[in-house]
C-alpha cells in the first residue's frame, strides 16, 4: 500500500514538473522525501502483555525493510492523532483483529490510546503519560510530545523535578491546566475526565528557585 501510494505521488509530481505547474525553486527529489511511521495504542499494547524489549528488534527490522523497498527515509515516531486512534480501534472491532481484546468493552468507544504512553484523556500518573520506552528511544527520529493535564498550573521547580526523574526526558511537554483548551476533537462517546481527577505534581514548595537577576 505504501509503495502504491508513493508511486502515485511520484507520478503526480512528474506530471506537475513536465507541465510547468511546480515551482522551479522547489524541485522534487525522492531522497528529500520520506514516510512518517508512528505507533499508537501503547497502553493497550502493555495491557495485552506486550513488552517493549521484544518489540524494539522487529520494529527496527521493519523500518529497515521499508527504507530498502521504498528507497526513501523512514522517520519513526509516536502518533498523537486522536482521529487515528479512534479509526484503528473501530477497525479492530469491525474486522475482529486480535488486538481488539485490549480495548474497552462496549458500550465504551473502541479507541486506542494515542501514542506510546497512557491516554491523556484518562487519569493516570504523570510518569505513565510522559513515558518513552527505553528500548525504543534510540529508534525515535521524532520524539513525542507529552500532553500532561494537571489540576493546577505547575511551577518551574516542580517541572524540573518531574523531568529529572524520567528515564528519557522529553524534548517538549505540554501542560494542560483546567482552563486550557484540550487538544484533539471532542468525542461524545469518549469524553475527557475532569481535571480534578488527574494526579497533581509532587510537592516541591521547599525547592529553592533563584531569582531572574541573581548572580551565580
MDTraj code that builds the backbone (N, CA, C; nanometers):
import mdtraj as md
import numpy as np

residues = "UNK UNK UNK UNK UNK UNK UNK UNK UNK UNK UNK UNK UNK UNK UNK UNK UNK UNK UNK UNK UNK UNK UNK UNK UNK UNK UNK UNK UNK UNK UNK UNK UNK UNK UNK UNK UNK UNK UNK UNK UNK UNK UNK UNK UNK UNK UNK UNK UNK UNK UNK UNK UNK UNK UNK UNK UNK UNK UNK UNK UNK UNK UNK UNK UNK UNK UNK UNK UNK UNK UNK UNK UNK UNK UNK UNK UNK UNK UNK UNK UNK UNK UNK UNK UNK UNK UNK UNK UNK UNK UNK UNK UNK UNK UNK UNK UNK UNK UNK UNK UNK UNK UNK UNK UNK UNK UNK UNK UNK UNK UNK UNK UNK UNK UNK UNK UNK UNK UNK UNK UNK UNK UNK UNK UNK UNK UNK UNK UNK UNK UNK UNK UNK UNK UNK UNK UNK UNK UNK UNK UNK UNK UNK UNK UNK UNK UNK UNK UNK UNK UNK UNK UNK UNK UNK UNK UNK UNK UNK UNK UNK UNK UNK UNK UNK UNK UNK UNK UNK UNK UNK UNK UNK UNK UNK UNK UNK UNK UNK UNK UNK UNK UNK UNK UNK UNK UNK UNK UNK UNK UNK UNK UNK UNK UNK UNK UNK UNK UNK UNK UNK UNK UNK UNK UNK UNK UNK UNK UNK UNK UNK UNK UNK UNK UNK UNK".split()
xyz = np.array([
    [0.0822, -0.1208, 0.0000],
    [0.0000, 0.0000, 0.0000],
    [0.0861, 0.1266, 0.0000],
    [0.1945, 0.1240, 0.0788],
    [0.2843, 0.2395, 0.0802],
    [0.3515, 0.2572, -0.0561],
    [0.3906, 0.1457, -0.1179],
    [0.4555, 0.1548, -0.2486],
    [0.3596, 0.2101, -0.3540],
    [0.2346, 0.1663, -0.3489],
    [0.1366, 0.2174, -0.4455],
    [0.1098, 0.3656, -0.4238],
    [0.0969, 0.4062, -0.2979],
    [0.0743, 0.5482, -0.2699],
    [0.1932, 0.6322, -0.3125],
    [0.3142, 0.5804, -0.2879],
    [0.4337, 0.6548, -0.3285],
    [0.4436, 0.6645, -0.4800],
    [0.4081, 0.5582, -0.5511],
    [0.4126, 0.5618, -0.6973],
    [0.3161, 0.6662, -0.7522],
    [0.1966, 0.6753, -0.6934],
    [0.1015, 0.7774, -0.7387],
    [0.1544, 0.9182, -0.7126],
    [0.2134, 0.9387, -0.5962],
    [0.2668, 1.0704, -0.5633],
    [0.3795, 1.1096, -0.6577],
    [0.4714, 1.0163, -0.6834],
    [0.5827, 1.0470, -0.7734],
    [0.5335, 1.0735, -0.9157],
    [0.4320, 1.0004, -0.9589],
    [0.3766, 1.0239, -1.0919],
    [0.3117, 1.1622, -1.0998],
    [0.2381, 1.1985, -0.9952],
    [0.1752, 1.3306, -0.9945],
    [0.2793, 1.4416, -0.9939],
    [0.3854, 1.4250, -0.9163],
    [0.4924, 1.5248, -0.9161],
    [0.5576, 1.5347, -1.0530],
    [0.5768, 1.4204, -1.1178],
    [0.6385, 1.4212, -1.2501],
    [0.5522, 1.4975, -1.3503],
    [0.4196, 1.4760, -1.3443],
    [0.3293, 1.5485, -1.4337],
    [0.3328, 1.6988, -1.4059],
    [0.3409, 1.7358, -1.2799],
    [0.3473, 1.8778, -1.2460],
    [0.4757, 1.9411, -1.3001],
    [0.5877, 1.8699, -1.2858],
    [0.7145, 1.9238, -1.3339],
    [0.7141, 1.9380, -1.4856],
    [0.6625, 1.8347, -1.5544],
    [0.6637, 1.8380, -1.7012],
    [0.5700, 1.9444, -1.7570],
    [0.4639, 1.9761, -1.6840],
    [0.3694, 2.0773, -1.7316],
    [0.4016, 2.2170, -1.6810],
    [0.5098, 2.2293, -1.6030],
    [0.5475, 2.3601, -1.5521],
    [0.4600, 2.4099, -1.4399],
    [0.3897, 2.3200, -1.3715],
    [0.2995, 2.3593, -1.2642],
    [0.3620, 2.3421, -1.1265],
    [0.4937, 2.3254, -1.1205],
    [0.5645, 2.3086, -0.9932],
    [0.6722, 2.4149, -0.9828],
    [0.6855, 2.4836, -0.8686],
    [0.7862, 2.5901, -0.8566],
    [0.9267, 2.5400, -0.8875],
    [0.9973, 2.6163, -0.9658],
    [1.1320, 2.5771, -1.0063],
    [1.2253, 2.5732, -0.8858],
    [1.1999, 2.6585, -0.7886],
    [1.2881, 2.6663, -0.6720],
    [1.2727, 2.5458, -0.5794],
    [1.1693, 2.4664, -0.5984],
    [1.1454, 2.3519, -0.5115],
    [1.1251, 2.2266, -0.5970],
    [1.2317, 2.1775, -0.6603],
    [1.2168, 2.0562, -0.7413],
    [1.1947, 1.9342, -0.6523],
    [1.1366, 1.8313, -0.7101],
    [1.1070, 1.7096, -0.6364],
    [1.2270, 1.6166, -0.6411],
    [1.2737, 1.5760, -0.5248],
    [1.3800, 1.4774, -0.5129],
    [1.3333, 1.3693, -0.4163],
    [1.3461, 1.2445, -0.4596],
    [1.2969, 1.1351, -0.3776],
    [1.3673, 1.1308, -0.2426],
    [1.5004, 1.1510, -0.2413],
    [1.5757, 1.1409, -0.1174],
    [1.5424, 1.2525, -0.0191],
    [1.4792, 1.3573, -0.0650],
    [1.4385, 1.4638, 0.0253],
    [1.2979, 1.4414, 0.0805],
    [1.2373, 1.3332, 0.0397],
    [1.1045, 1.2980, 0.0906],
    [1.1191, 1.1829, 0.1903],
    [1.0114, 1.1381, 0.2432],
    [1.0162, 1.0271, 0.3368],
    [0.8786, 0.9955, 0.3913],
    [0.8714, 0.8857, 0.4650],
    [0.7477, 0.8430, 0.5282],
    [0.7610, 0.8572, 0.6791],
    [0.6541, 0.8992, 0.7431],
    [0.6474, 0.9049, 0.8888],
    [0.5699, 0.7826, 0.9372],
    [0.6369, 0.6944, 1.0108],
    [0.5756, 0.5752, 1.0675],
    [0.5646, 0.5964, 1.2181],
    [0.4419, 0.5939, 1.2694],
    [0.4196, 0.6256, 1.4099],
    [0.3403, 0.5149, 1.4778],
    [0.3669, 0.4966, 1.6062],
    [0.2968, 0.3972, 1.6861],
    [0.1781, 0.4599, 1.7576],
    [0.0768, 0.3795, 1.7786],
    [-0.0421, 0.4212, 1.8522],
    [-0.0876, 0.3018, 1.9355],
    [-0.1495, 0.3291, 2.0502],
    [-0.2013, 0.2206, 2.1327],
    [-0.1009, 0.1623, 2.2298],
    [-0.0156, 0.2462, 2.2877],
    [0.0845, 0.1962, 2.3809],
    [0.0247, 0.1347, 2.5066],
    [-0.0798, 0.1972, 2.5612],
    [-0.1416, 0.1439, 2.6820],
    [-0.2046, 0.0078, 2.6538],
    [-0.2726, -0.0058, 2.5405],
    [-0.3362, -0.1331, 2.5061],
    [-0.2315, -0.2406, 2.4773],
    [-0.1192, -0.2014, 2.4199],
    [-0.0111, -0.2966, 2.3934],
    [0.0412, -0.3559, 2.5234],
    [0.0596, -0.2714, 2.6239],
    [0.1077, -0.3197, 2.7524],
    [0.0013, -0.4026, 2.8235],
    [-0.1263, -0.3618, 2.8110],
    [-0.2339, -0.4361, 2.8761],
    [-0.2495, -0.5756, 2.8180],
    [-0.2136, -0.5940, 2.6909],
    [-0.2241, -0.7245, 2.6254],
    [-0.1022, -0.8122, 2.6510],
    [-0.0107, -0.7675, 2.7374],
    [0.1060, -0.8478, 2.7700],
    [0.2263, -0.8221, 2.6827],
    [0.2243, -0.7171, 2.6020],
    [0.3379, -0.6864, 2.5164],
    [0.4515, -0.6216, 2.5935],
    [0.5726, -0.6470, 2.5497],
    [0.6911, -0.5895, 2.6124],
    [0.7690, -0.5059, 2.5135],
    [0.8179, -0.3906, 2.5600],
    [0.8922, -0.3021, 2.4696],
    [1.0237, -0.3655, 2.4244],
    [1.0849, -0.4485, 2.5084],
    [1.2110, -0.5120, 2.4691],
    [1.1917, -0.6034, 2.3492],
    [1.0808, -0.6790, 2.3492],
    [1.0560, -0.7684, 2.2372],
    [1.0089, -0.6982, 2.1121],
    [0.9626, -0.5741, 2.1249],
    [0.9136, -0.5003, 2.0087],
    [1.0239, -0.4245, 1.9372],
    [1.1287, -0.3860, 2.0091],
    [1.2308, -0.2989, 1.9516],
    [1.3004, -0.3624, 1.8312],
    [1.3404, -0.4895, 1.8428],
    [1.4154, -0.5537, 1.7342],
    [1.3316, -0.5713, 1.6073],
    [1.2108, -0.6308, 1.6131],
    [1.1318, -0.6418, 1.4888],
    [1.0899, -0.5066, 1.4334],
    [1.0699, -0.4065, 1.5196],
    [1.0344, -0.2748, 1.4705],
    [1.1508, -0.2107, 1.3959],
    [1.2709, -0.2263, 1.4479],
    [1.3889, -0.1749, 1.3782],
    [1.4070, -0.2456, 1.2442],
    [1.3840, -0.3768, 1.2410],
    [1.3927, -0.4515, 1.1153],
    [1.2863, -0.4061, 1.0168],
    [1.1654, -0.3782, 1.0664],
    [1.0565, -0.3316, 0.9807],
    [1.0912, -0.1971, 0.9168],
    [1.1501, -0.1064, 0.9928],
    [1.1885, 0.0239, 0.9399],
    [1.2950, 0.0087, 0.8316],
    [1.3919, -0.0806, 0.8546],
    [1.4982, -0.1018, 0.7544],
    [1.4411, -0.1621, 0.6258],
    [1.3445, -0.2522, 0.6388],
    [1.2828, -0.3114, 0.5198],
    [1.2093, -0.2045, 0.4388],
    [1.1354, -0.1168, 0.5082],
    [1.0648, -0.0097, 0.4379],
    [1.1615, 0.0825, 0.3656],
    [1.2716, 0.1171, 0.4307],
    [1.3698, 0.2049, 0.3669],
    [1.4297, 0.1395, 0.2428],
    [1.4519, 0.0085, 0.2495],
    [1.5112, -0.0607, 0.1347],
    [1.4108, -0.0755, 0.0209],
    [1.2855, -0.1075, 0.0526],
    [1.1864, -0.1295, -0.0520],
    [1.1375, 0.0016, -0.1141],
    [1.1172, 0.1033, -0.0321],
    [1.0635, 0.2298, -0.0820],
    [1.1711, 0.3258, -0.1288],
    [1.2963, 0.3011, -0.0865],
    [1.4110, 0.3841, -0.1246],
    [1.3938, 0.5298, -0.0806],
    [1.3344, 0.5479, 0.0358],
    [1.3195, 0.6799, 0.0955],
    [1.3446, 0.6660, 0.2453],
    [1.3795, 0.7742, 0.3132],
    [1.3988, 0.7667, 0.4590],
    [1.2660, 0.7404, 0.5307],
    [1.2745, 0.6657, 0.6401],
    [1.1594, 0.6377, 0.7248],
    [1.1830, 0.7064, 0.8596],
    [1.0933, 0.7953, 0.8976],
    [1.1035, 0.8688, 1.0227],
    [1.0056, 0.8070, 1.1219],
    [1.0591, 0.7439, 1.2258],
    [0.9770, 0.6734, 1.3235],
    [0.9478, 0.7645, 1.4416],
    [0.8231, 0.7643, 1.4855],
    [0.7846, 0.8487, 1.5972],
    [0.6615, 0.7941, 1.6666],
    [0.5901, 0.8821, 1.7338],
    [0.4700, 0.8471, 1.8086],
    [0.3538, 0.9295, 1.7572],
    [0.2426, 0.8621, 1.7280],
    [0.1268, 0.9295, 1.6713],
    [0.0367, 0.9814, 1.7827],
    [0.0130, 1.1121, 1.7845],
    [-0.0737, 1.1723, 1.8852],
    [-0.2071, 1.2148, 1.8262],
    [-0.2432, 1.1605, 1.7113],
    [-0.3687, 1.1969, 1.6461],
    [-0.4828, 1.1148, 1.7065],
    [-0.5793, 1.1822, 1.7664],
    [-0.6928, 1.1128, 1.8258],
    [-0.7803, 1.0490, 1.7187],
    [-0.7847, 1.1103, 1.5996],
    [-0.8653, 1.0528, 1.4923],
    [-0.8103, 0.9175, 1.4492],
    [-0.6772, 0.9062, 1.4402],
    [-0.6155, 0.7792, 1.4015],
    [-0.6411, 0.6720, 1.5079],
    [-0.6276, 0.7085, 1.6347],
    [-0.6522, 0.6134, 1.7433],
    [-0.7963, 0.5627, 1.7399],
    [-0.8904, 0.6529, 1.7136],
    [-1.0304, 0.6125, 1.7069],
    [-1.0566, 0.5245, 1.5851],
    [-0.9985, 0.5609, 1.4709],
    [-1.0202, 0.4842, 1.3481],
    [-0.9660, 0.3421, 1.3620],
    [-0.8467, 0.3263, 1.4187],
    [-0.7877, 0.1939, 1.4326],
    [-0.8636, 0.1102, 1.5344],
    [-0.9163, 0.1738, 1.6391],
    [-0.9948, 0.0992, 1.7361],
    [-1.1233, 0.0455, 1.6768],
    [-1.1941, 0.1277, 1.6018],
    [-1.3168, 0.0817, 1.5367],
    [-1.2865, -0.0235, 1.4307],
    [-1.1739, -0.0097, 1.3607],
    [-1.1364, -0.1097, 1.2609],
    [-1.1085, -0.2444, 1.3268],
    [-1.0407, -0.2426, 1.4428],
    [-1.0107, -0.3679, 1.5122],
    [-1.1384, -0.4404, 1.5529],
    [-1.2373, -0.3673, 1.5997],
    [-1.3632, -0.4293, 1.6383],
    [-1.4421, -0.4769, 1.5163],
    [-1.4421, -0.3954, 1.4118],
    [-1.5219, -0.4285, 1.2936],
    [-1.4683, -0.5513, 1.2216],
    [-1.3347, -0.5642, 1.2142],
    [-1.2731, -0.6737, 1.1395],
    [-1.2310, -0.7894, 1.2286],
    [-1.2544, -0.7773, 1.3601],
    [-1.2189, -0.8862, 1.4503],
    [-1.0702, -0.9105, 1.4616],
    [-0.9911, -0.8041, 1.4632],
    [-0.8454, -0.8182, 1.4711],
    [-0.8047, -0.8612, 1.6122],
    [-0.6942, -0.9347, 1.6255],
    [-0.6579, -0.9905, 1.7570],
    [-0.6393, -0.8849, 1.8646],
    [-0.5868, -0.7681, 1.8304],
    [-0.5562, -0.6672, 1.9324],
    [-0.6811, -0.5945, 1.9829],
    [-0.7984, -0.6376, 1.9390],
    [-0.9206, -0.5746, 1.9895],
    [-0.9473, -0.6134, 2.1352],
    [-0.8849, -0.7234, 2.1810],
    [-0.9121, -0.7715, 2.3162],
    [-0.8590, -0.6766, 2.4229],
    [-0.7664, -0.5882, 2.3894],
    [-0.7142, -0.4946, 2.4876],
    [-0.7946, -0.3654, 2.4934],
    [-0.8957, -0.3518, 2.4069],
    [-0.9777, -0.2308, 2.4060],
    [-1.0894, -0.2410, 2.5088],
    [-1.1446, -0.1246, 2.5396],
    [-1.2571, -0.1224, 2.6341],
    [-1.3790, -0.1900, 2.5724],
    [-1.4561, -0.2586, 2.6551],
    [-1.5736, -0.3297, 2.6073],
    [-1.6889, -0.2318, 2.5844],
    [-1.7782, -0.2646, 2.4887],
    [-1.8973, -0.1806, 2.4680],
    [-1.9786, -0.1735, 2.5970],
    [-2.0471, -0.0613, 2.6224],
    [-2.0757, 0.0493, 2.5294],
    [-1.9673, 0.1537, 2.5165],
    [-1.8505, 0.1338, 2.5770],
    [-1.7415, 0.2297, 2.5615],
    [-1.6940, 0.2297, 2.4167],
    [-1.6392, 0.3426, 2.3750],
    [-1.5908, 0.3543, 2.2384],
    [-1.4613, 0.2760, 2.2213],
    [-1.4499, 0.1914, 2.1163],
    [-1.3264, 0.1147, 2.0932],
    [-1.2170, 0.2037, 2.0344],
    [-1.1491, 0.2771, 2.1203],
    [-1.0473, 0.3719, 2.0765],
    [-0.9145, 0.3389, 2.1421],
    [-0.8084, 0.3316, 2.0617],
    [-0.6754, 0.3122, 2.1166],
    [-0.6269, 0.4415, 2.1811],
    [-0.5304, 0.4288, 2.2695],
    [-0.4675, 0.5476, 2.3253],
    [-0.3712, 0.6045, 2.2219],
    [-0.3712, 0.7353, 2.1997],
    [-0.2779, 0.7938, 2.1037],
    [-0.1357, 0.7877, 2.1570],
    [-0.0430, 0.7480, 2.0734],
    [0.0965, 0.7449, 2.1134],
    [0.1341, 0.6185, 2.1883],
    [0.2542, 0.6225, 2.2496],
    [0.3079, 0.5062, 2.3191],
    [0.2792, 0.5100, 2.4682],
    [0.2352, 0.6223, 2.5205],
    [0.2107, 0.6349, 2.6635],
    [0.0636, 0.6136, 2.6931],
    [0.0240, 0.6462, 2.8156],
    [-0.1166, 0.6330, 2.8547],
    [-0.2010, 0.7378, 2.7831],
    [-0.3291, 0.7141, 2.7795],
    [-0.4208, 0.8053, 2.7122],
    [-0.4333, 0.9344, 2.7933],
    [-0.4028, 1.0497, 2.7357],
    [-0.4113, 1.1746, 2.8122],
    [-0.5536, 1.2130, 2.8489],
    [-0.6535, 1.1449, 2.7922],
    [-0.7919, 1.1755, 2.8255],
    [-0.8359, 1.1104, 2.9557],
    [-0.7574, 1.0135, 3.0047],
    [-0.7954, 0.9398, 3.1235],
    [-0.6940, 0.9627, 3.2352],
    [-0.7392, 0.9640, 3.3618],
    [-0.6464, 0.9850, 3.4742],
    [-0.5410, 0.8746, 3.4804],
    [-0.4173, 0.9156, 3.4997],
    [-0.3050, 0.8233, 3.5124],
    [-0.1888, 0.9009, 3.5719],
    [-0.0932, 0.8323, 3.6360],
    [0.0239, 0.9037, 3.6879],
    [0.0959, 0.9794, 3.5764],
    [0.1555, 1.0915, 3.6136],
    [0.2246, 1.1723, 3.5132],
    [0.3349, 1.0938, 3.4438],
    [0.4043, 1.0070, 3.5189],
    [0.5122, 0.9291, 3.4580],
    [0.4595, 0.8375, 3.3479],
    [0.3384, 0.7833, 3.3661],
    [0.2817, 0.6943, 3.2656],
    [0.2412, 0.7697, 3.1404],
    [0.2048, 0.8969, 3.1554],
    [0.1632, 0.9753, 3.0399],
    [0.2802, 1.0417, 2.9686],
    [0.3963, 1.0457, 3.0336],
    [0.5148, 1.1067, 2.9717],
    [0.6219, 1.0032, 2.9443],
    [0.5832, 0.8761, 2.9359],
    [0.6799, 0.7686, 2.9230],
    [0.7331, 0.7563, 2.7809],
    [0.8633, 0.7355, 2.7686],
    [0.9268, 0.6963, 2.6435],
    [0.9953, 0.5631, 2.6697],
    [0.9514, 0.4530, 2.6098],
    [1.0122, 0.3227, 2.6377],
    [1.1618, 0.3242, 2.6082],
    [1.2405, 0.2763, 2.7031],
    [1.3864, 0.2784, 2.6882],
    [1.4339, 0.2029, 2.5638],
    [1.3827, 0.0819, 2.5320],
    [1.4315, 0.0126, 2.4120],
    [1.3983, 0.0855, 2.2818],
    [1.2902, 0.1662, 2.2808],
    [1.2506, 0.2340, 2.1574],
    [1.3125, 0.3721, 2.1438],
    [1.3704, 0.4246, 2.2512],
    [1.4257, 0.5604, 2.2466],
    [1.5296, 0.5782, 2.1362],
    [1.6233, 0.4822, 2.1127],
    [1.7206, 0.5027, 2.0046],
    [1.6587, 0.5037, 1.8648],
    [1.5388, 0.4489, 1.8494],
    [1.4757, 0.4420, 1.7174],
    [1.3967, 0.5675, 1.6839],
    [1.3705, 0.6508, 1.7837],
    [1.2824, 0.7645, 1.7636],
    [1.3544, 0.8751, 1.6870],
    [1.3083, 0.8998, 1.5658],
    [1.3563, 1.0153, 1.4902],
    [1.2734, 1.1386, 1.5219],
    [1.1550, 1.1168, 1.5761],
    [1.0634, 1.2258, 1.6098],
    [1.0098, 1.2004, 1.7500],
    [1.0809, 1.2463, 1.8536],
    [1.0365, 1.2194, 1.9911],
    [0.8972, 1.2759, 2.0161],
    [0.8173, 1.2061, 2.0951],
    [0.6799, 1.2509, 2.1186],
    [0.6727, 1.3707, 2.2118],
    [0.5618, 1.4401, 2.2058],
    [0.5306, 1.5488, 2.2976],
    [0.4308, 1.4963, 2.3995],
    [0.4582, 1.5178, 2.5262],
    [0.3693, 1.4700, 2.6318],
    [0.2599, 1.5720, 2.6571],
    [0.1350, 1.5251, 2.6585],
    [0.0203, 1.6079, 2.6931],
    [-0.0176, 1.5741, 2.8372],
    [0.0212, 1.6602, 2.9308],
    [0.0013, 1.6337, 3.0717],
    [-0.1033, 1.7294, 3.1276],
    [-0.2206, 1.6757, 3.1578],
    [-0.3260, 1.7573, 3.2176],
    [-0.3125, 1.7530, 3.3687],
    [-0.3166, 1.8677, 3.4315],
    [-0.2976, 1.8787, 3.5756],
    [-0.4088, 1.9654, 3.6342],
    [-0.4406, 1.9464, 3.7623],
    [-0.5481, 2.0265, 3.8228],
    [-0.5111, 2.1721, 3.8433],
    [-0.3807, 2.2023, 3.8562],
    [-0.3354, 2.3404, 3.8733],
    [-0.2105, 2.3617, 3.7892],
    [-0.1851, 2.4810, 3.7403],
    [-0.0639, 2.5071, 3.6624],
    [0.0604, 2.4812, 3.7462],
    [0.1573, 2.4047, 3.6954],
    [0.2770, 2.3716, 3.7741],
    [0.3766, 2.4867, 3.7753],
    [0.4609, 2.4878, 3.8774],
    [0.5687, 2.5841, 3.8877],
    [0.6926, 2.5311, 3.8166],
    [0.7864, 2.6207, 3.7898],
    [0.9072, 2.5812, 3.7170],
    [0.9879, 2.4778, 3.7937],
    [1.0004, 2.4950, 3.9245],
    [1.0758, 2.3993, 4.0050],
    [1.0109, 2.2618, 4.0031],
    [0.8778, 2.2583, 4.0056],
    [0.8078, 2.1301, 4.0002],
    [0.8315, 2.0606, 3.8667],
    [0.8309, 2.1361, 3.7590],
    [0.8563, 2.0774, 3.6270],
    [0.9974, 2.0200, 3.6191],
    [1.0962, 2.0945, 3.6710],
    [1.2345, 2.0471, 3.6671],
    [1.2519, 1.9203, 3.7486],
    [1.1868, 1.9122, 3.8642],
    [1.1947, 1.7924, 3.9475],
    [1.1308, 1.6732, 3.8778],
    [1.0184, 1.6955, 3.8134],
    [0.9493, 1.5869, 3.7435],
    [1.0328, 1.5350, 3.6268],
    [1.0881, 1.6245, 3.5450],
    [1.1652, 1.5832, 3.4282],
    [1.2941, 1.5128, 3.4678],
    [1.3536, 1.5540, 3.5792],
    [1.4784, 1.4912, 3.6223],
    [1.4579, 1.3470, 3.6659],
    [1.3356, 1.3094, 3.6982],
    [1.3076, 1.1727, 3.7393],
    [1.2723, 1.0786, 3.6266],
    [1.2601, 1.1291, 3.5030],
    [1.2255, 1.0444, 3.3891],
    [1.3506, 0.9790, 3.3318],
    [1.3353, 0.8553, 3.2837],
    [1.4485, 0.7851, 3.2236],
    [1.4940, 0.8543, 3.0958],
    [1.3980, 0.8979, 3.0155],
    [1.4274, 0.9697, 2.8910],
    [1.3449, 1.0979, 2.8905],
    [1.4024, 1.2079, 2.9393],
    [1.3263, 1.3337, 2.9405],
    [1.2837, 1.3737, 2.8001],
    [1.1587, 1.4132, 2.7873],
    [1.1052, 1.4523, 2.6580],
    [1.1548, 1.5909, 2.6189],
    [1.1720, 1.6151, 2.4889],
    [1.2149, 1.7488, 2.4457],
    [1.1071, 1.8540, 2.4620],
    [0.9815, 1.8117, 2.4725],
    [0.8719, 1.9074, 2.4865],
    [0.7611, 1.8456, 2.5691],
    [0.7093, 1.9235, 2.6619],
    [0.5972, 1.8832, 2.7458],
    [0.4920, 1.9922, 2.7382],
    [0.3697, 1.9535, 2.7106],
    [0.2595, 2.0487, 2.7057],
    [0.1728, 2.0280, 2.8287],
    [0.1805, 2.1239, 2.9207],
    [0.0998, 2.1175, 3.0418],
    [-0.0382, 2.1742, 3.0114],
    [-0.1403, 2.1024, 3.0546],
    [-0.2774, 2.1428, 3.0280],
    [-0.3478, 2.1749, 3.1587],
    [-0.3460, 2.3003, 3.2022],
    [-0.4230, 2.3376, 3.3218],
    [-0.5715, 2.3297, 3.2926],
    [-0.6561, 2.3345, 3.3961],
    [-0.8008, 2.3143, 3.3753],
    [-0.8631, 2.4106, 3.2762],
    [-0.8140, 2.5346, 3.2715],
    [-0.8776, 2.6317, 3.1827],
    [-0.8264, 2.6255, 3.0398],
    [-0.7233, 2.5458, 3.0122],
    [-0.6676, 2.5386, 2.8779],
    [-0.7562, 2.4532, 2.7885],
    [-0.7704, 2.4907, 2.6608],
    [-0.8487, 2.4069, 2.5683],
    [-0.7786, 2.2745, 2.5448],
    [-0.8541, 2.1674, 2.5391],
    [-0.7978, 2.0343, 2.5237],
    [-0.7655, 2.0060, 2.3781],
    [-0.6568, 1.9335, 2.3503],
    [-0.6204, 1.9034, 2.2113],
    [-0.7110, 1.7964, 2.1522],
    [-0.7197, 1.7966, 2.0221],
    [-0.7980, 1.6951, 1.9542],
    [-0.9458, 1.7277, 1.9486],
    [-1.0180, 1.6619, 1.8610],
    [-1.1626, 1.6861, 1.8503],
    [-1.2375, 1.6266, 1.9680],
    [-1.3473, 1.6882, 2.0056],
    [-1.4296, 1.6359, 2.1143],
    [-1.5107, 1.5178, 2.0642],
    [-1.5099, 1.4101, 2.1398],
    [-1.5861, 1.2908, 2.1078],
    [-1.6824, 1.2625, 2.2228],
    [-1.8110, 1.2700, 2.1934],
    [-1.9114, 1.2491, 2.2983],
    [-1.9026, 1.1091, 2.3575],
    [-1.8604, 1.0109, 2.2765],
    [-1.8517, 0.8736, 2.3254],
    [-1.7231, 0.8467, 2.4032],
    [-1.6278, 0.9392, 2.3957],
    [-1.5014, 0.9252, 2.4701],
    [-1.4636, 1.0608, 2.5287],
    [-1.5373, 1.1085, 2.6293],
    [-1.5111, 1.2420, 2.6833],
    [-1.3851, 1.2436, 2.7690],
    [-1.3320, 1.3632, 2.7884],
    [-1.2189, 1.3825, 2.8788],
    [-1.2682, 1.3731, 3.0226],
    [-1.1851, 1.3166, 3.1089],
    [-1.2172, 1.3133, 3.2508],
    [-1.1991, 1.4525, 3.3104],
    [-1.2600, 1.4745, 3.4264],
    [-1.2487, 1.6043, 3.4917],
    [-1.1042, 1.6314, 3.5316],
    [-1.0645, 1.7587, 3.5272],
    [-0.9263, 1.7947, 3.5589],
    [-0.8898, 1.7586, 3.7020],
    [-0.9863, 1.7595, 3.7927],
    [-0.9579, 1.7280, 3.9320],
    [-0.9201, 1.5819, 3.9523],
    [-0.9461, 1.4951, 3.8545],
    [-0.9151, 1.3532, 3.8677],
    [-0.7712, 1.3208, 3.8325],
    [-0.6977, 1.4150, 3.7739],
    [-0.5622, 1.3877, 3.7301],
    [-0.4636, 1.4093, 3.8448],
    [-0.3580, 1.3290, 3.8449],
    [-0.2599, 1.3314, 3.9525],
    [-0.1841, 1.4622, 3.9532],
    [-0.1780, 1.5326, 4.0673],
    [-0.1002, 1.6568, 4.0713],
    [0.0489, 1.6293, 4.0762],
    [0.1270, 1.7347, 4.0600],
    [0.2714, 1.7222, 4.0682],
    [0.3158, 1.6996, 4.2121],
    [0.4402, 1.6559, 4.2283],
    [0.4963, 1.6404, 4.3611],
    [0.5086, 1.7764, 4.4290],
    [0.5011, 1.7752, 4.5608],
    [0.5136, 1.8990, 4.6355],
    [0.6609, 1.9368, 4.6455],
    [0.7004, 2.0372, 4.5734],
    [0.8388, 2.0839, 4.5763],
    [0.8411, 2.2296, 4.6199],
    [0.7531, 2.2645, 4.7107],
    [0.7461, 2.4036, 4.7550],
    [0.8703, 2.4445, 4.8325],
    [0.9444, 2.3436, 4.8817],
    [1.0649, 2.3768, 4.9562],
    [1.1867, 2.3955, 4.8665],
    [1.1698, 2.3710, 4.7383],
    [1.2829, 2.3858, 4.6466],
    [1.3189, 2.5324, 4.6310],
    [1.4476, 2.5602, 4.6264],
    [1.4953, 2.6969, 4.6098],
    [1.4951, 2.7334, 4.4624],
    [1.4400, 2.8441, 4.4291],
    [1.4318, 2.8900, 4.2915],
    [1.5021, 3.0255, 4.2810],
    [1.6168, 3.0356, 4.2112],
    [1.6880, 3.1633, 4.2026],
    [1.6064, 3.2663, 4.1273],
    [1.6206, 3.3887, 4.1690],
    [1.5511, 3.4960, 4.1007],
    [1.6135, 3.5218, 3.9640],
    [1.5472, 3.6043, 3.8848],
    [1.5881, 3.6240, 3.7461],
    [1.7261, 3.6881, 3.7372],
    [1.7565, 3.7820, 3.8271],
    [1.8806, 3.8574, 3.8169],
    [1.9788, 3.8200, 3.9282],
    [1.9591, 3.7047, 3.9881],
    [2.0508, 3.6640, 4.0956],
    [2.1836, 3.6197, 4.0366],
    [2.2931, 3.6647, 4.0958],
    [2.4250, 3.6301, 4.0470],
    [2.4571, 3.4873, 4.0873],
    [2.5215, 3.4162, 3.9951],
    [2.5580, 3.2780, 4.0193],
    [2.6993, 3.2724, 4.0759],
])
top = md.Topology()
chain = top.add_chain()
for i, resn in enumerate(residues, 1):
    res = top.add_residue(resn, chain, resSeq=i)
    for name in ("N", "CA", "C"):
        top.add_atom(name, md.element.get_by_symbol(name[0]), res)
traj = md.Trajectory(xyz[None], top)
